Amino acid sequence: MKSKQKHKKRTKIITGIILIILLICIVGSVWYVNDYYRSDSTAAEYLNQKNDGNVTITEIKDGLFLNGTGETDALIFYPGAKVEYTAYVPMLYQLAENGVDVFLIKMPCNLAFLGKNKATDIIESYQYDHWYLGEHSLGGAMAASYAADNADKLNGLVLLAAYPTSSLKNSGLSVLSIYGSEDGVLNMEKVQQGRDYMPDTYTELSIKGGNHGQFGNYGIQKGDGKALITAEEQQKQTVEAILQMISNT
């Protein structure tokens, strides 16, 4: 009898421990998912005037469609990990104004690795002559991996403060890599290693005075360096470089 009671007591203790562990995991997951960088008031201003000027911003199933003046070129953009996707609207709006329509992807839980293949649905649903894939930070690894596996669907890849972890050497893609000179988040050793995966001809640009977070509008990112130029200037130079790449493709 005592043996059975001890067994029941042990079972209850083990069950209790398992439930506590599960509860901790659930609470931790909820906290992690909701701990992200929110877009700032500048992004909100663009969204509030989404039907003004030459660019129309429309909500689609996977995010936002910035429909500008162009008809042949389109960029699909993956946001950085744990960054609200709307933070990139100010920069991408400029691309749409200059003839490159943009599909800004809203990732599940703001994590690009949960939506790595979302570009496929966009490409299969819209008609453009040229497709480009762009991304920021950790979203870059996912986009570069997608590009390596789906080079036949794309014309080019834009890495913002990011690096490839899969070979792009024989992809035939135009590749543009941009980062800020004051970036305190980007692992430059990984950037160096990523160069071995790049095509023989690609473009790398260091924006003097730029940092990690100013490719978007979401405030100061933890661990980032202090920018020596404004976000507007950093994004302006970024847009110019992307447009130049597309014009040369």
N, C-alpha and C positions, 0 to 999 in steps of 0.2 A: 504493500500500500504506500509506504513512504517513497519507494522508488518511483511509483507512478506520479505522486505529487511533485517530486523533484523534477521529473520529466516535463510535467505541465508547466511548472514554474519556469524552467529553463526555456521552454518553447515560447512562453509569454514574453520573457526578457528579450529573446532573439527577435521576435516579431516586433516588439516595441523599438528595438534598435534599428531594424530595417525601416520602420515607418518614420522614425526621426531622420534617418539618412535621406529617405525619399523626400521628406518635407524640406530639408535643407537644400537638396538639389533643385526642387521646384522653386523655392524662394530665391535661390541663387540665380537660376535661369531667368526668372522674371526680372530680377534686378539688373542682370547683365543686358538683357534685351532692351530695357527701358533707359539704360545709362548710355545715351548717345548725344552727339552734338546737334543742336537745333539750328536751323537756318535763321539768319538775323533779319532785321527790318529792311535791309536793302533788297533781299530776296522777296520779301513780302510786297514791296513796292512794285516790283516787276510783275508779280502774280496778280496784283490788284488792277494792273493796266493790261491784262493779258489779251485784250482785243483791240488795243490801240496800235497805231503805226503800221509798219509793214509786217509785223509778226503776230500770229495768232497762237495762243497757248491753249491746247485742248487736253483734257484728261482722257487717257486711254486705259485699257485694262492693266497694262504694265507700267504706268507712270504718266509722263507728260509728252505731248507732241508739240514741238515748236516749229510751226509752219511759217516759213519766211518767203523770201523772194525767189528762191531757186526751185528747180524742177528735176534736176539730174543727179545731184549729190546729197547724200544723207549720212549723218553721223549718229551712231548708237552709243550712248554714254553710260558707263557703270560708275556709280558713286563710290567714294571711299568707305571702308568699313566703319560702322557706327556713326555715320554722318547722315543727317536727314537729306534726302535726295534733292529737295527744292533749293538747297544751299548753292547749287551749281547753276541755277537759272540765269543769274546776271551774266556770267561768262558765256554760256551757251546761247543766250539771246543774241549776243553780238555775232555769233556764227550764223544764226538764222537770218539776221539782218543783211549779212553779206553773201547770201545765196546758198548756204548749206543748212538744210532742214535737220532738226535734231530730235532724237527720241531719247528722253531722259528716263532711265529705268528706275523704278521703285523696287528695291530688293526686299525680300522677306526679312523681317527683323533688322533691316539696315545692314545686312551681311551679304556681300556679293557671292560668296561661295555657295549660298543657298539658291542662287539664281543664275549660275554660270551660263546656261544655255538659252537665256531669255532672248538673246539676239536673233536666234533662229526664227522664233515666232514673228518678230518684227519684219525680218527680211522676206519671209514667206507671205506676209500680209500686205506689203506695200511695194510699189513699183518705182525703182530708181535705177539709173544706169550705173552708179558707183556707190558702193557701201564702205563706210569707215567705222572702225570701232575705237572708242576712246574711253579712258578710265583714269581714276585718281587713286594713289596710294595702294592699299591692299586690294582694292578693286582691280588694280592693274594686273596682278598675278592671275586673277581669274579670267580677265579679258584676253591676256596674252596666251593663256592656255587654250581658251576657246579659239583664238585666231590661229594657233598652231594646228589645231584639229580641223578647222573649217576655212582654210586659206582660199579655197575655191569660191567661197561666198563673199569674200572681202577684197577691197583694193588697198586698204591701208590700216595701220594701227597707230594710235597716239597714246603714249605712256606719260602720265603726269605724276612725277615723284614716285615712280614705280619701275619695275624691272621684270623681264621675262624669266620664267623658270622652265620653259619648254623651248626647244629649238625652232627658230624662225628662219634659219639659214636658207632653206630651199623653198620657202613659202611663196616667193615672188611678190611679197607685200612691201609697200612703202612703209617704213617705220620711223616715227618721230618720238624722241625721248626728251622730255623737258623737266627740269627741276630748278629750284631756287638755290642760290649760293649760300643762303643762311638757313637752309633746311636743317632742323634739329631732330627730325623724326626718321627721315629716310636713311637706310643703312647703305652707305656708300660702298662698302665691301661687296654687298649684294649687287649693287649697280655694276661694279667692276666685273664680277662673275657673270652677270647677265649679258655683258658685251660679247661673251663667247657664243651666246645663243642668237645674236643679231645677224641679219643678212650682211653680206660683204659691204653693201652700201646702205647706210642709214644716217639719220641726222640726230645729233645730240646737242641740246641747247641748255646752258646754265644761265638762268635769268639773274643778273647781278642785283643783289639786294632783296630778292624774293625769298620766301620761306615755304613751308609745307602747306599750311592751312589756307593761304590766300588764293589758291586756285578755286576755292569755294568761298561762300560767305556764311561762316558759322562761328565766328569768334576765334579766340586764341586756343590752339590745340596744346594739350599737355606735352611738355618736352620739346616743343618747337623753338626754333631760334627767332630772335626779334627781326622782323622785316625792316629793311632800310628804304623800301618803296611802298606805295599804297597798294591795296588789293586791286584797285582800278588799273593801275599801271601794270601790275603783274599779269592780270587777265588780258589786258590789251596786247601785251607782247605775246602771250600764249595764243590768242586768237590769230594774230598776224602770222605766227609760225605755222599754225594748222592750215590756214588758208593758203600759205605758200606751198606747203606739202601737197595739198589737194590740187593746186593749179599745176604742179609738176608731175602729177600721177598720169 
